Amino acid sequence: CLPLAMTVHKIDNHLIVDPTLEEESMSVARLTVSTRENGNVTALQKGGSAPFTMEEIEKAFSLAVKKGKELRTFIKK
């Protein structure tokens, strides 16, 4: 299966996957994580002006893997 890219936005101290347009406008940073079906990260891109802590990066990876698995169930149907 091809890699899927998930973008995680940072709003204050919260990480949000698939934000609304309003939430996205409040985002101070974003991290796009591309993963394969087995959970391996294939690409990473950071945007925005605010930094991410290591804890936030690890959480973003976890969210990207989890949401990628959910999306793949719909793609396979």
Disulfide bonds with the S-S distance in Angstrom:
none
